[in-house]
Amino acid sequence: MTQEQLRLAEDHAQTAAWKKFGPYLTERQWGTVREDYSADGNAWDYITHDLARSYAYRWGEEGIGGISDARQRLCFSVALWNGKDEQLKERLFGLTNGEGNHGEDVKEQYYYLDSTPTHSYMKLLYKYPQQAFPYEQLRTENARRTREDPEFELLDTGIFDENRYFDVFVEYAKAGPEDLLIQITVQNRGPEAATVHVLPQAWYRNTWAWGYENYRHRPQMQSVHSGVVEMAHQEMGEYRLYCDQTLPGTAPDLLFCDNDTNGVRLYDLPREGRYFKDGINDYLVKGQRQAINPAQRGTKVAAHYPLTVPARGSQTVRVRLSHAAHAHTAPFADFAEVMAQRQQDADEFYHCLQEHLPSPDARNVQRQAFAGMLWSKQYYYYDMAQWLDGDPDFVAPPSERRQGRNSEWRHLYNADIISMPDKWEYPWYAAWDLAFHCLPLAMVDPEFAKSQLRLLTRDWYMHPNGQLPAYEWNLNDANPPVHAWATWRVYQMDQKLNNGKGDLHFLESVFHKLNLNFAWWVNRKDRNGRNIFEGGFLGLDNIGVFDRSSPLPTGGFIEQSDGTSWMAMYALNLMRMALELARTNPVYQEIAGKFFEHFLYIVEAMTKGGDGSFNLWDEEDEFYYDVLHTPDGTRTKLKVRSIVGLIPLFAVEVLDEEILDALPEFTQRLRWLLDHRPHLAALVSRWQAPGEGERHRLSLLRRHRLTCLLSRMLDEKEFLSPYGIRALSRYHHEHPYRFPSDEADFSVAYVPGESDSGMFGGNSNWRGPIWFPINYLIIESLQRFYAYYGDSFQVEHPTGSGQLCTLQEIAADLAARLSKLFLRGADGKRPAFGTDERLQTDPHFRDYLLFHEYFHGEDGRGLGASHQTGWTGLLVRLFPQP
């Protein structure tokens, strides 16, 4: 085992808490629902980026390259000042949903470069301009632009011209679980010497201002002697922050204030000798000496290192954060040795994981994707009862809250480390995002992946009615039910790593809760009990004619091809989990039979319609569509060729003969249904005729419909892009789908880049770009079909090329197209970087990767949220597996 694997084992066994500290600080706490106490629920305007430096948060903390303990009591991050900015660079800047021409967006340049699963070594790069940060230019230019224009990014401002910026590398190495070495290396990329103020800062999350007896006692930080800060917390005990006094040449000034709201600035209250959260900012940037505590104590501290960095040179700042039990008389004596050893441990860990990868470039891309996944963990705190009722010593929330957003989730209590989609744009968990995250995470830390899947099914997360919480902005929304799929896949991955021994306790615990969730879907989202499901927008914000989560302008309701297909997939996933559990507990055979039968009824409904008169399959177009039911009884197929019609591919399971032989009760029930319900038996593909290796297939698609869907999906004039499968058929570029109504005429057109729709605030676009989660499921489904058909089933790929390929070859080609987004091509360029020559050729940019939310349907450039490793991190699964 590698040293990192040993640390993982110690942490899992609870003999050493290697994960007690990690990158659990979010990158944006302002503009979140948790911190919003407004009457109108407009979280973006309640606390703005400008107010954030002065407002003490209730539910969490934010910072640049930051860490905290697993309950986010003690926090650390890096602040910077170039001497020209209007405020310290303590938090990342971005536009709110109303300011961006394509929705909210971070406007910074930073990269997650490395992390081990226990965070024993981590590395991040932040690029800091030497000129004043162009806050107003970014706001005004994006406000001026329309949805037809591209976003105006930080690189577009010219702020990095002539290389007048600093590369700030932040590294962490653990000498022990509570002994952290922090190294901040500032490299001046410019042609002249330049000054930068580096401020490593530590603070306690404000738990004392809300009126609870357990927290009335404030923690304390104070200077005990030169370069050393002593910290005391009633729960955590004592820590020390050691600040290096040798490398920069001078001892740093220690600046103290308190993590309290600045009532002077925000509410025009008297100062009364207090030192507020923004005191260090006001002292350094505004010259207000009264803003910091001359007694050198408080609940927030920064070590002030003013550095003059020579042209193309570098300087390094070192600090050490340790529990008092690890008191150091010479804290930096072993610093370089420990830092180098942890880097070596990280290299060793990833070498074992990546030794089969074909190139150094592929290893670099995959390792940075893992880094993004691991850096995107966040402490997420949201006590719904307290949020609804308010706190004893704080202003009561507006009365509207009790009937407003999320008020039906009073039981919900979240206080955990959770994998985030993106710690700036989406700094809150989303149920189906989290399911996708767990597959890459399981490759490096299967125990954490399993804990994440269990978390959302806990009683204090899952609603008593069986619903999983969707996401912070609306816990009631229905995300696609992929939790069972992810649970089964993570179980299989973990089983493989443990030489065939599966974690049945994990599988069984999640399975029971998902039974409740499946029942919620059946009872709440099958309006007429016909096994045709709704579900609202189901994560596909802009892809349809209407916002499917809102009342339709026509009235009525939509029966969803994707919602119904997801439920068919869900039934098969639960059936397969039950079959695994039945190997050791026969009672699960009957439960597996239940889900098999439910699957058959969904197949029947999708094939013939719930009442036998109208179905989701269109014989003329040979494609699946949503069906609109209007109050006058009219049924209209919404003929939009989108991934909604491809999702039926995902409902496929292949069973080996060995499973059927081992589980006779299930097999007897299965065969009875097929023998005595011939109308259902006709819907599944030749069950009595096993495929490759004596395997049997269950699928929504018989061979003809599978062939029809593949023909469209693999057509370069429709879904097939050089970089994967588009979310919407290119056919709709020349032939937009139009739906006239009395209220308005609606249309859907193919848009390969940023969204031109205002639906959902215009902050996402599934009308053309490449999107990793659906592409990944397509690839996996093709592999499952291949497991049944083998080489006997071949189709044209691309459609019309005359080249026949097996489904396995097609799956491999799609994986290669997606991987090609990030890998250097023959021309040395990465498609995800687009036409930006700096990104493509500059040695200080070209090997640093961003993992965007989605990618242009024609040229592959990255779009949407720039750090959404949570979805795009699935890339790590597309490289060859050992």
N, C-alpha and C positions, 0 to 999 in steps of 0.2 A: 504493500500500500504506500502511496505517496504521503508526505507529511500533511498535506491538506486533507486527504482522505482520513487520516488518523484524527485530525481535528474535528472533522465532521462526525466521526464515530464517537468521539468524546462528548461533543455537544449533544448528540442524540441520546447518549447514555446518561446525560446530565452529570457527568463527572467534571466537566469544564465548560463554562458558559461562553463559548467562543463567539456566539452571535449576540451577546448582550449589547454590544455596540455595533452599529452598522450605518449605512447611508439612509437612515430612516427619517431624515428631515425632508420635508417636501420642498419643492421649488416655487410653489405659489399657494399661499394660504389665503391671501386676499382674493375677493371675487368668488369665494366658495359658499355654498348653501349653509354650511355649518356656521360660518361667521356672520351670516346675514340675519339681522334682527329688524328688518324693515317691514312695513305694512304691506308693500306691494310685491315683496319677494324678488326684487331685482338685485340679486347678489352682486352683480358686476359694479353697480353704482354705490352700494352700501359702504364698502371699503375699497378705495382705489389704490393703484400703485403708489401714488403720491402720498396718500394718507397712511399707507402701510408702515412707513418707518416710525410713525408716531402712535400707532394704535396697538395696544397689547391684546393679542388674540386670546380667545376663549378656548379653542379646540385644538390648536396645533401651532407649529412654528415653521419658518421657511429660511432658506439660506442658499448660498452658492457653494457647491462642493461640500455640503454639510453632512454631519453625522449626529447621532444622538444615541442614548440608551434605548432599549426596547419599549420603554414606557414614555419616552420623550420627556424626561424630567431635566436632564442635563444635555445641553446642545452645544455644538461647535460648528463654525463655518468660517469662511474667509471673506473679509471685506477689503476693498481696494479704493484708492482715490488717486487720480492722475493730476490733481491740482487744478483741474479746469472744470470738472463736472459740478453740477448744482447740488449734488448730494452724493454721499458715499455709495459705491457700488456694493450694496449688501444683499440685494435680491435681483432676480432676473426681470427685465422689463419686457412687456408685451402689450398687445392691443386687446381691449375688451371685445366681446362679441358684437357690440354696436359700432366699434371704431374701425374694425378691419373690413376691407371690401369683400373678403371671403370668410368673415367670422374671426374669432379670437386667434391670436398667433403670437408666440414668443419671438422677440426681435433681438436675439443674442446669438453669439457664435460660441458653442461649447460642445464638448465631446466626452463621452464615457469611454475610456481607453482600456481599463482592465479592472477585474475584481475576481477574487476567489469566492466560493460559496459561503465561507465563514467570515468573509471580509477581512481576512488576515493580511491581505494586500489589496489596495485599491488605487486607481489613478484616474484623474480627470484633467482635462485641458479646458481652460477658459481663455478666450482671446479678448483682450481689453484694449480699446483704442487709446492712443496717447492724446488725442484731441477730445474736446468735450463731446460726450455721448449725444447723438442726434435725436433726442427724445421727441422734440416738437416736429422735426422734419418727418420722422416716421409716422407720427399721428396725422399730420396735415396731408401728406402725400397719399397715404392709404385712404383717408377720408375723401380725397378728390377723385380717386379712381373708382370705376364702376365694376360690377361683377364681370364685365367682359374683359377687363384688364387684369394682368397678373398682379400678384401681391408685390409690394415694395418692401424689399428686405434690407437688413443691415448692410450686407455686402454691396447693395445698389447705391448706398449713400456716398461711396467713395472714402469712407472713414478709414479703410485699410490701405489706401493708396500709398505708394512709396514705402510700404511695410512699416508704417508708423503705428505700431501696436506692440503690446506685450503678449507673449505666450506665457500664461500662468499655469504651471503644472502643479496639481495638488495630489500628494501621495500620502497614503496611510499604511502603516505596518504595525502589526500587533506583536509586542514582545510577550504578551499574555492576554487573557480575555479582558482585563481591565487596565492594560498598560499599552497606550497607543502612541506611536511615534508619527508625527505629522511634519511633512517636508513640503515647503512651498518654493518652487523654483521659478524665478521670473526671468524670461529671456527677452531681451530687447531685439526685435527683428528689424528695427529702423536704422537709418544711416547716421544718427546722432545720439549722443548720450541723452537719456531722459530720466525724469524723476517719477517715481511711483511710491505711494504710501501703502504698505502691506499691513493689514490688521487682522491677525488671527484673533477670533473672538469667541468667548464662551459665555453662556447664560443659562439661567433656569427658566423653564416654561412657567408662565404665571399661573399658579394654582391657588394663590392666596387671596385674590381680589374678589372672589365670588361669594364668600360668606359661609363656607363650610368649616365646621370646627376642626376637622382633621387637618386642615391646611392653613389655619390662621397663622401658624408659626412660619415665618419666611425662612427660606434657605439663605445662606450668606456666602459671599466671596470677599476675600480681603488680601491685601498684599502683606506678606509676612517678612520678606526681605527681597533684595534686588532680584527681579526676574522670576519671582515665585509667587503664585497665587494659591491660597488655601481656600478650599470650598467645603461647605458643610450642608448636608441635606438630611432631614429627619428620617427619611426612608433609605436613601442611598448611602449614607455615611459620609466619610471625608474623602476628598480627592485633591490632587494638586496639579496645577498647570505650570510647567517649567518652560521658560522662554529663553532660548539660546542668546548668549551675550557675546559670542565670539565671531561667528561668521560674518554678520553685517558690519562688525567693527565697533558697535556701540550697544550699550544696554537699552532695551526699549522702554519707553514710558508706558506705565500701566494706567489705563483710563477706565474709570468705573462710573456706572450709573445703575438705574434700576429698570427692570423689564415691566414698567408701568406706562399706562396711557398718558400722553402729554395733553393734559386738560387745558394747558395754557394755549397751545396751538389750535386744538380742535374745538374747544368749547369756551375759550376766552376766560378761563378760571385763573385765580391767582396761583403763582408758583409755590409760595409757602416753603421755600427752602428744599424743594424736592428735585430729584434727578431722574429724568424720564428716559424711556426706551431709546429716544433719538438723541440722547445727550452727547454721545461720542460723535455723531454726525454734526451736531450743532457746534461742538467745541472745535472740531477740526476744520470743517468747511466754512462755518460762519464766524469762527473766532470767539464764540461765547464761552468764556472761561467758567462761568457759573453753571454751565450745563453738566459738568462732571463733578464727582464728589471728591473734594480735596482730602478727605479722610481715607481715601483709597479703599473703599468697601462698597458693596452693592450686590445686585443679582445679575449684573452683566458686566463683562470686562473685555477690553481689547488691549493687546500688546501692540504698540505703535512703532513700526519699523519704516522710517523714511529712507528710501533707497535711491541712489543715483546709479542707474545701470548703463554701462558703456555701450556704444553702438555695437550691435550684434554680439553683445556679451550677456552675461547672466549673473544673478545673485540668488542666494538661497537663504530662506528663513526656516528655522527648525523649532518646533515646540513639542512638548511631551505631556500627555494627559494621563495621569495614573491614579489609581486608588491609593489611599494613604498607606495601605498595607504593603505597597511596593515603593515606599519612599526611597528616593535616590539622592545620594550625596554628590554623585557625578552623573547627572541624567543623560549627558550626551556622549559619555565615554564609549558606549557600545552602540550608539545610534546608527552609524554607517554600516556596521556589521549586521545589525538586525534588519535594517532596511534592505540590504543586499540579499540576505538570506530569505526574506519573505518574497522578494522578487524571484529568486531562484525557485522557491517552493511553488509559486504560481506558474512559472515556466514548466516545471516538472509535471504539475497537475494537468495543464493543457496539452503538453506533449503526449501524454498517455491517451488523452481524449482525441487528439487530432493526428496521430502518427500515420493514419491511412489517407489523409487528405492530400490531394495531388500537387498543391503548390503553396509556396509561402504566402502568396496573395490570398488564397482561399482560407488559409489558417488565420491570417490577420483579420479578414472580414468576419469569419465566424467568431473569433475571440472577442472582437468589439461588439458583436451582437450579444454574446453572453454577458459582456460587461454592462451593456444597456439593460438587459433583463435584471441583473443583480443590483445595479445602482437604482433601479426603479422600485425597490421596496420602500414602503412608507409606513410610519406609524399613523394609523387612521383612528381618530377618536370622535365618536358621535353618539351621545347618550340622548335618545329621542325624548324621553320624559323630561329631562332637564332642559333640553332645547325648546320644547313646547311650553314648559311652565316658567322658565326663567330661574335665576339664581337669587338667593336671599339678599345679597348686598348689591344687586345690579338692577338696572331699570327693567321693569317687567316687559316681556315681549308684547307686541300689539295683539289685540284680541283676534284679529283676522287669522293669526297663526293656528288657532285651535281648529279651524275648519279648512286650513290651507294645505300647502304642500306637505306631503308625508305624514299628515296628522293621524292617519290610520295605522301607523307603524309605531305606536307608543311603546311597544315591548322592546324595540330594537336598541341594543347596546353594543356598540363597536369600539373596541380598544385593543387593536392588534396590529402586527406587522403584516401588511397586505401588498401584493404585487399590483402596482398601478399601471394603467395603460400608458401614461405619460405624466411625469411629476409636475409639469407646468400646465399644459393645456387640459389634461384630464387627471387632476390630482385627487381622484376618488375611484373606488373600485366599480367595475361594471361586471355583472354576473357572467355574461358570455365572453367578454374579454378575458376575464380571469381564467376561464376554462382553457382558452387557447394558450395563455401564458404558461400553463402548467406542463405542457409537453416539452418546450425547451428547458424549463427549470428542472424537470425530472432527469434530464441528461447529466446535470451537474450536482443536483441536490434532491433526490427523489423524496426524502422525508419532508422537506419544505413543500414540494409540490403536493404531496398527499395532504399535508396539514392545510393547505390553501383550499383544496376541494372539500375537505371536511368542514372548514370554517363556515362557508355559506349555508351549510345545512344544519348548523347549530341552532338551538331553540332561540337564542338571543339575536340571531340574524333572520332565519326563516320565519315567515309569518305563520301564526297559528292555523291559518287556512291552507297552508301548504305552498304559498308563493315564495319564490326566492327574491330577495331584494334586487332590483334592477340596477340602479345607480343613483347617486345623490340628488340629482335634479328632479327625479321622479321615481321613487322606489316602487311605485305601482306599475310602471311600464313592464311589458312582457318582452324579455330578451329571448332569442331562439334557445330552445331547451337542449343545449349541448353539454350539460354537466355530466350526464351519464356517459356520453361518448368520451369525454376527457378522463373521467374516472377509470373507465375500462382501459383506455390506452395507457394511462400512467401506471395502472396496476400491471399491465403486460410489460412495460418497460422496466419497472421495479423487479418484477419476477425474473426477467432475463438477467438483470444485474446480480440477482441473488441465486443464480444457478438453478432456476426453475421453481424456487419456493416463493409463492405469492403471499402477499399480506392480506389474508382473508378477513382479518378484523377490520382493516380499512375498507375493504370492498363491501363488507356486510353493513357496516355502520352507515356508509353513504347510500347504499342500496335502499335501506329501509326509509330514509328520509326522502329519497327520490320517488319512492312509491307514493308518498303523500303529495309530492309536487306533480306527478303524473296525473293523479286524481284531480288536482286543482285545474290543470289544463282541460281535462275531460269535462269537468263540471262548469268551468267558467268560459271557455273559449270555443266550445262546440254549441253554438247558439240553439240549433234545432235538434241536437242529438243525432246527427246524421254522419258523424265521423268526418266532417269537413270543418276545418278549424280556421278561426281568425287569430288575432293576436296583436293587432295594431301594426306599428311600423316595423317591428321586429329587427331593429338595428339598421334598416335600409332607408336612411333618411330621405333621400331625394329621388329614389329610383322609380317611384310610381307616379301615377296621374294625380293622386291625392295624398294628403297626409292621412295615413291609415289609422293614426291614433286619435284623430279628431272627428267630430261629426261631419259626415260627408255633405258637400253642397247639394247633392241630389237627394239627400235622405237615404235611408236604407242601410245596407251593410255590404261588406266584401268578404266572399269566401276566398281564402288565400291558398294559392298553390304552394308557396313556401311554408306557410304555417302548417298546412296539412302534411307536407313532406317532412318537416322537422319532427312532427309527431310520429310519423311512421318510423323515422330513424330512431326516435326516442324509445318506441316500443321494442325495436330490435336490440338496441343497446341494453335495455333492462332485461330482455329475454336472455341475452348472452351473459350478463352478469349473474343472473339466476342460475343458469346452467353451470357456471363455474362454482358457485356456492353449493349446488346440488351434488357436486362430486364428494363432498364431505357431510352434507346434510340433505337427505332425500326429500325433505319437505319442500325444498325449492324447485323440485321438478314440476309440481303442480302450478307454482307461481310462474315458472317459465312458460308453461302452457297457456296461462292467462294472457301473457304479453304476446305470445305467438298468435293467439286468436284475435287479440285487439289489432295487431298488425294486419291480419287478413281483412278485417272490416274496413280499415283505412284504405287498403289497396282497392277494395271493392268500390268504396266511395269515390276515390280519385279516378277510377276507371269508368264507372257507369253513372256517377253522380249519386248523392246520398239518397235520392228517391227514384233513381233509375232513369231519370228523364234528361239530365243535363250534367256534364262532367267538366273537369278542369283541363282535360286533354282536347286539343283542337285537331280534328281529323284533317282539315284542309291544310293548316300550317304545320301539322305534325310537331306540336309544341305545347307546353303547359302555360296556362294563363290564369290570372285571378278572374273571379266572376263577381260583377256588381249586381246586387239585388236592390231594386228601387221599390218604393212603397206601392207603386201601381202593379207590382208583380212581375215587372220586366226583368229579365236576366241578360246581362251584357258581358261578353268576354272582353276584358281590357287587354287588347292585343299588343302589349309592350314586350318585345323580345329582350328579356333581361335575365339576370342570374336567378330571379324568382322562378323561372321556368327550368333552370338547370338543377335546382336543389333536390328534385326527385332522385337524382343520381346518388344522393348520400344515403338513402335508405336501402342498404344492401348488407347482408350478412352471409357468410359462407361457413357451413358446419361440416366438420369431418365425420366420416362414418364412425370413427372411434368414439366420438361424443354420443352419438345415438345409441351405440352398443352399450355404453357405460350407464346410460340413463333410460332404462326401459319404460318407466312410467311416462316420462315426457314423450318418448318416441311413440308410445301407444296412443297418447292423446293426439299427437300431431297427425298420425296416420288415420286415426278415426275421423278427424275433421276433414282431411283431404278425401277420404273415402265417402263420407256421408254428407258432405257439403260440396258437391261437384262444382257449383257455381263459384265457390271460393277456390277450390283446387285449380280451376282453369286459369286463375289469375296469377299463380306463382309458376315460375319457370321450370317445367319438366322435373318436378321433384323426384319422380321415380327413376330419372335417368341421371345418375351422378356424373359430375364433370371430372376435371383433372384430380387424380389422387383420391377417387371415391368421395368427392365432396358434393354437398347440396347447397343450392343458392336460394336465398330469400331476398326479394327485391321488389320495389315498386314497378320496375321496368322489365318487361319481357324483351326478347331479343330485338323485335322490330322497333319498339319504341326507343330502346337503348341506341340502336343504330341511327334512328332519326335525330335524337338529341345530339349524338356525337357528330353527325354530319353538319349540324348548325354550329355547334361549339367549336369545331376544328376548321371552320371556314374563315379564311383571312378577311373576307368581306363582311364578316359578322363578328364573332366573338374572339377569334384567335389573333392575338397581337404578337409581335416579335418577343414580348416580355411576359407572356402569360395570357390568361383569359380575361377579357374585358368584362366590366360589370353590366354593360348595355351593348346590344348589337350595333355595330357600325352601320348597319342597314338604316337605322333611324337618323343618320346624318342627312341623307338625302330624302328620307321618308319619315319625318317626325310623326309620332302617333298623336292623333287629335281626338279629343272627346268634347263635343259641344253640349252645353246645358243651358237652361234658362238663366242661370246666374252668371256664367262666364264660359268661355271656351278654354279648355285645358289642353296642354300638349306636353309631350316628352320627346326630347331630341338628344341624340348622341353628342356628348361634350367630353372630349378626351382629357381636358385639363381641369381647371378649377370650375366650381359650380356656377351656373348662371341662374340658379333658382334661389328664391328667398325662403323656401321651405326650411324649417328648423334653423332659421337665422342665416341660412346660406353657408353654414360652417362646415359642411362636408359635401362630398360629391360622389355618388355611386353611379353617375350617368355616363360612365365610360372608362374611368381609370382602372388600373390593375390594383387588386386588393388581395392581400396575402391570405387571410383566413379562408375565404371561399376557394381560392386557388389551391390551398393546401388540402381542403376536403375533397376537391375534385381529384387531385392526384391520388389521395388515399383510396377513394372510391374506385378509381380505375384499377388500382392494384388489387382491390378486393374482387372485382369482376374478373381480373386476370387469374386470380387464384382458383376461380371456378372454370373458366373457359380455356385457360392456357393459350397455346399458340394457335388453337383452332379458330379463334375469332379474331379477324383482322378488319380494319377499316382504313379508308383513305386518310392520310395525314400528311400535309393539310388537305382539306376537302378539295377535290378537283385536280389534285396533283398527279393522280394515277399511282401514287406510292402507297402500298399497303403496309400497315404496321400493326403489331400486336398492342394490346392495351398497356402492357408493361413498357413497351418502347415509347408509347405516347406519354405515359406518366413520367418516364425519365426525361423526355424532351421538354415537357412542361416545367419540370423541376429545373432543368438547365436554363430555360428561358428566364425564369424568375431569378435564379442565381446570377445570371448575366447582368442583371440590373446593377450589381455591386462590383463585379469582377472587372479588372482591366481587360479590355478587348485587344485585338491585334493592333489597333491604333493607340493603345496605351490609355484609353479613356474609359471612364465608368459611366454608363447611360444615366444612372441616378443623379449624376452631377449636372446633367443638361449641357448647355453651351457655355457655362461659366469657365473661362480659361484659367482663372486663378485656382478654382477647385480642381480642375483637370490636370494642371501642370505644375503648380507651385509646390515645391517640396515640403512646405510647411502646412499644406492643406490636402494634398492629393491622396494621402494614405489615412486620413481621418474620416470616418464614416458617420453619416446621419441615416437613421432608419425611419423614413417618412411614413405617414399614415396610409398613403396610396401613391400610385405612380401613373404618369401620363400614358394614356392608352396607345399613343403612336410612337413617341420618342423615349419613353421610360423615365423621364426626369421625376424626381421626388416632389410630392405635393402634400398639402395639408399639414398636420402636426409634424414637426421635424424630428421629434424624439420618441416616436411611438413604437419603441422596441417591443412593447407589450403585444402588438399584433405582428409587426414585421419581423420580430424575433423568431417567428416560425422558420425563417430562412435557415437557421442552424440545423433544422431537420431535413433540409433539401440537399445538403451536401452528402456524399457517400457515407453510409453508416458502417461501423466496424462489424 
